[in-house]
């Protein structure tokens, strides 16, 4: 398995965050398989799909990818609290959570941890304080 990123995926992007997103999503799409049923490839949702990044075309399992240069700690920041809670209640469980830690110098994967969706319950989802009115993403 190749652990380095396909740098061509980030061409044309100026933002470091967007480059990292393209590289990590590209690697995950190319290298990952469905941990629920063993299907060899995953489909990718459109950008900004809520609480969903990838899905299995065979069994319907869904995956949310979180990536970062620093190792993950005791908590993992996520997007909208309400969206995740709604999803947990509507679908009876969350997506499988893929935590990808990458090396910024080598532009390669260091670790990948998959948290089964059944472990994501209402009790483990923490509400974050809302963004301030002057935050870059306020109102998104």
Residue frames relative to the residue before (quaternion, step in Angstrom):
aa qw qx qy qz dx dy dz
X 1.0000 0.0000 0.0000 0.0000 0.00 0.00 0.00
X 0.3610 -0.7196 0.5538 0.2128 3.53 -0.92 0.94
X 0.2270 -0.7915 0.5570 0.1088 3.56 -0.92 0.93
X 0.5956 0.5638 -0.3759 0.4313 3.61 1.21 -0.22
X 0.5072 -0.6639 0.4729 0.2799 3.53 -1.21 0.63
X 0.4561 -0.6305 0.5519 0.2996 3.54 -1.29 0.47
X 0.2977 -0.8151 0.4723 0.1549 3.58 -0.07 1.31
X 0.5506 0.6190 -0.3966 0.3954 3.60 1.15 -0.46
X 0.5947 0.5974 -0.3602 0.3995 3.60 1.14 -0.56
X 0.7202 0.4400 -0.2407 0.4793 3.58 1.15 -0.57
X 0.4180 0.7111 -0.4760 0.3050 3.60 1.23 -0.01
X 0.7849 0.3119 -0.2475 0.4748 3.54 -0.99 0.89
X 0.6371 0.4884 -0.3318 0.4955 3.59 1.26 -0.15
X 0.2786 -0.7767 0.5453 0.1476 3.58 -0.88 0.93
X 0.6564 0.5266 -0.3051 0.4458 3.55 0.98 -0.87
X 0.4902 -0.6686 0.4800 0.2869 3.56 -0.90 0.95
X 0.6405 0.5262 -0.3222 0.4571 3.58 1.03 -0.79
X 0.6746 0.4789 -0.3007 0.4745 3.60 0.93 -0.83
X 0.6143 0.5310 -0.3461 0.4700 3.59 1.04 -0.71
X 0.6635 0.5002 -0.3003 0.4684 3.58 0.89 -0.94
X 0.6341 0.5295 -0.3315 0.4557 3.59 0.96 -0.83
X 0.6755 0.4938 -0.2959 0.4607 3.58 0.84 -0.95
X 0.6782 0.5020 -0.2964 0.4475 3.58 0.90 -0.91
X 0.7126 0.4513 -0.2722 0.4631 3.58 0.82 -0.98
X 0.6512 0.4932 -0.3246 0.4768 3.61 0.96 -0.76
X 0.6321 0.5356 -0.3284 0.4537 3.57 1.04 -0.76
X 0.6533 0.4994 -0.3143 0.4744 3.57 0.95 -0.85
X 0.6629 0.5142 -0.3103 0.4470 3.58 0.86 -0.97
X 0.6594 0.5142 -0.3086 0.4534 3.59 0.91 -0.90
X 0.7156 0.4542 -0.2549 0.4654 3.58 0.98 -0.83
X 0.7922 0.3739 -0.1645 0.4535 3.59 0.93 -0.87
X 0.6889 0.5246 -0.2917 0.4063 3.59 1.05 -0.64
X 0.1833 -0.7357 0.6428 0.1094 3.51 -1.29 0.56
X 0.6083 -0.5507 0.4063 0.4021 3.59 -1.24 0.15
X 0.3249 -0.7616 0.5328 0.1745 3.57 -0.64 1.12
X 0.6169 0.5606 -0.3463 0.4305 3.61 1.22 -0.31
X 0.8362 0.1311 -0.0428 0.5307 3.60 0.89 -0.89
X 0.5268 -0.6634 0.3983 0.3517 3.60 1.22 -0.19
X 0.3495 0.7312 -0.5154 0.2787 3.61 1.21 0.13
X 0.5218 -0.7104 0.3914 0.2643 3.56 -0.90 0.95
X 0.7992 0.1794 -0.1029 0.5643 3.62 1.09 -0.50
X 0.2812 -0.7301 0.6001 0.1669 3.52 -1.33 0.44
X 0.3941 -0.6708 0.5665 0.2717 3.54 -1.22 0.51
X 0.3122 -0.7484 0.5553 0.1847 3.57 -1.19 0.46
X 0.3979 -0.6980 0.5460 0.2376 3.55 -0.94 0.96
X 0.6238 -0.5091 0.4283 0.4103 3.57 -1.29 0.32
X 0.6401 -0.5187 0.3943 0.4071 3.59 -1.19 0.52
X 0.8398 0.2053 -0.1919 0.4645 3.52 -1.22 0.77
X 0.3097 0.7017 -0.5638 0.3063 3.60 1.11 0.59
X 0.4402 -0.7373 0.4480 0.2488 3.58 -0.73 1.02
X 0.8590 -0.0251 -0.0442 0.5094 3.55 -0.83 1.15
X 0.6957 0.3858 -0.2676 0.5437 3.57 1.15 0.63
X 0.0411 -0.7873 0.6142 0.0352 3.56 -0.95 0.86
X 0.8045 0.0699 0.0125 0.5897 3.57 0.95 -0.96
X 0.0855 -0.7889 0.6067 0.0473 3.56 -1.24 0.41
X 0.4385 -0.6631 0.5403 0.2760 3.51 -1.27 0.49
X 0.3952 -0.7334 0.5087 0.2171 3.56 -0.79 1.04
X 0.6616 0.5168 -0.3025 0.4514 3.59 1.21 -0.44
X 0.8380 0.1786 -0.0699 0.5108 3.61 0.63 -1.10
X 0.5116 -0.6827 0.3997 0.3353 3.60 1.24 -0.15
X 0.3864 0.7165 -0.4984 0.2981 3.62 1.22 0.09
X 0.2060 -0.7794 0.5796 0.1186 3.56 -1.09 0.70
X 0.1993 -0.7768 0.5944 0.0602 3.51 -1.24 0.65
X 0.1334 -0.7450 0.6468 0.0941 3.53 -1.11 0.76
X 0.2298 -0.7953 0.5535 0.0908 3.56 -0.71 1.13
X 0.0271 -0.7453 0.6661 -0.0019 3.54 -0.95 1.00
X 0.0162 0.8177 -0.5743 0.0368 3.57 -0.78 0.95
X 0.0994 0.7985 -0.5892 0.0732 3.54 -1.21 0.54
X 0.5749 -0.5948 0.4489 0.3379 3.53 -1.29 0.43
X 0.7068 0.4088 -0.2481 0.5213 3.55 1.12 -0.66
X 0.5622 -0.5824 0.4465 0.3813 3.59 -1.10 0.58
X 0.5155 -0.6375 0.4726 0.3232 3.57 -1.10 0.66
X 0.3297 -0.7509 0.5461 0.1710 3.55 -1.09 0.78
X 0.8164 -0.2532 0.1999 0.4790 3.53 -1.20 -0.64
X 0.7745 0.1886 -0.1236 0.5910 3.59 1.17 -0.50
X 0.2529 -0.7425 0.6031 0.1448 3.54 -1.27 0.51
X 0.3686 -0.7331 0.5184 0.2409 3.62 -0.54 1.07
X 0.0634 -0.7881 0.6122 0.0114 3.53 -1.02 0.83
X 0.6607 -0.5097 0.3833 0.3960 3.52 -1.32 0.00
X 0.8601 -0.1161 0.1052 0.4855 3.51 -0.99 -0.91
X 0.4637 -0.6944 0.4941 0.2423 3.54 -0.76 1.14
X 0.6782 0.5164 -0.2930 0.4330 3.57 0.81 -1.02
X 0.6359 0.5352 -0.3243 0.4517 3.56 1.00 -0.79
X 0.6808 0.4779 -0.2949 0.4703 3.58 0.89 -0.89
X 0.6474 0.5072 -0.3269 0.4655 3.60 0.93 -0.83
X 0.6357 0.5240 -0.3232 0.4656 3.60 0.96 -0.86
X 0.6605 0.5080 -0.3068 0.4600 3.55 0.93 -0.86
X 0.6388 0.5296 -0.3260 0.4530 3.58 0.94 -0.88
X 0.7026 0.4669 -0.2657 0.4667 3.58 0.93 -0.91
X 0.6842 0.4940 -0.2841 0.4552 3.58 0.96 -0.85
X 0.8048 0.2931 -0.1361 0.4978 3.58 0.85 -0.94
X 0.4871 -0.6984 0.4211 0.3126 3.58 1.23 0.04
X 0.8036 0.0174 -0.0379 0.5937 3.58 1.15 0.48
X 0.4899 -0.6742 0.4764 0.2801 3.50 -1.24 0.38
X 0.6426 -0.4772 0.4008 0.4458 3.54 -1.29 -0.09
X 0.5466 -0.5158 0.5034 0.4264 3.55 -1.27 0.20
X 0.2774 -0.7746 0.5512 0.1387 3.56 -0.83 0.97
X 0.1381 -0.7911 0.5942 0.0456 3.57 -0.65 1.15
X 0.1070 -0.7983 0.5924 0.0181 3.58 -0.57 1.19
X 0.0545 -0.8243 0.5621 -0.0396 3.55 -0.29 1.33
X 0.1113 -0.7703 0.6274 0.0253 3.56 -0.66 1.16
X 0.0394 -0.8270 0.5608 -0.0095 3.57 -0.67 1.08
X 0.4739 -0.6434 0.5307 0.2826 3.52 -1.32 0.46
X 0.3673 -0.7637 0.4929 0.1972 3.58 -0.56 1.16
X 0.6458 0.5291 -0.3226 0.4460 3.59 1.09 -0.63
X 0.7686 0.3472 -0.1747 0.5081 3.57 0.87 -0.98
X 0.2559 -0.7794 0.5134 0.2519 3.57 1.30 -0.39
X 0.5265 0.5823 -0.4247 0.4509 3.49 0.71 1.23
X 0.5855 -0.5763 0.4463 0.3549 3.55 -1.26 0.46
X 0.2216 -0.7569 0.6002 0.1333 3.56 -1.02 0.84
X 0.7969 -0.0477 0.0851 0.5962 3.57 0.88 -1.00
X 0.0459 -0.7528 0.6540 0.0582 3.51 -1.27 0.52
X 0.0403 -0.7860 0.6165 -0.0239 3.55 -0.74 1.12
X 0.1625 -0.7734 0.6068 0.0852 3.57 -0.88 0.97
X 0.1571 -0.7578 0.6292 0.0718 3.56 -0.80 1.09
X 0.4175 -0.7234 0.4805 0.2675 3.62 -0.53 1.10
X 0.5946 -0.6128 0.4011 0.3318 3.55 -1.03 0.84
X 0.6080 0.5712 -0.3608 0.4170 3.60 1.08 -0.59
X 0.6184 0.5387 -0.3439 0.4574 3.60 1.22 -0.33
X 0.6230 0.5159 -0.3438 0.4770 3.59 1.24 -0.32
X 0.1036 0.7858 -0.5957 0.1302 3.53 -0.32 1.29
X 0.7099 -0.4433 0.3263 0.4395 3.57 -1.26 0.26
X 0.6535 0.5543 -0.3095 0.4121 3.59 1.01 -0.82
X 0.7367 0.4153 -0.2477 0.4727 3.62 1.07 -0.56
X 0.5785 0.5592 -0.3814 0.4552 3.60 1.27 -0.08
X 0.1685 -0.8032 0.5679 0.0635 3.58 -0.64 1.13
X 0.4034 -0.6893 0.5483 0.2478 3.54 -1.02 0.86
X 0.2608 -0.7509 0.5877 0.1507 3.56 -0.91 0.96
X 0.5669 -0.5662 0.4444 0.4007 3.57 -1.13 0.48
X 0.5407 -0.6238 0.4384 0.3554 3.62 -1.03 0.67
X 0.5882 -0.5576 0.4483 0.3770 3.53 -1.25 0.49
X 0.5083 -0.6327 0.4908 0.3170 3.54 -1.12 0.66
X 0.6637 -0.5407 0.3352 0.3935 3.60 -1.16 0.44
X 0.7342 0.4006 -0.2381 0.4937 3.61 1.16 -0.46
X 0.3844 0.7211 -0.4872 0.3081 3.59 1.24 0.22
X 0.6245 -0.5755 0.3773 0.3695 3.56 -1.10 0.72
X 0.7728 0.3330 -0.1799 0.5095 3.61 0.98 -0.80
X 0.3038 0.7713 -0.5156 0.2167 3.62 1.15 0.23
X 0.8136 0.2616 -0.2016 0.4785 3.55 -0.91 0.94
X 0.5023 0.6505 -0.4423 0.3590 3.62 1.20 -0.05
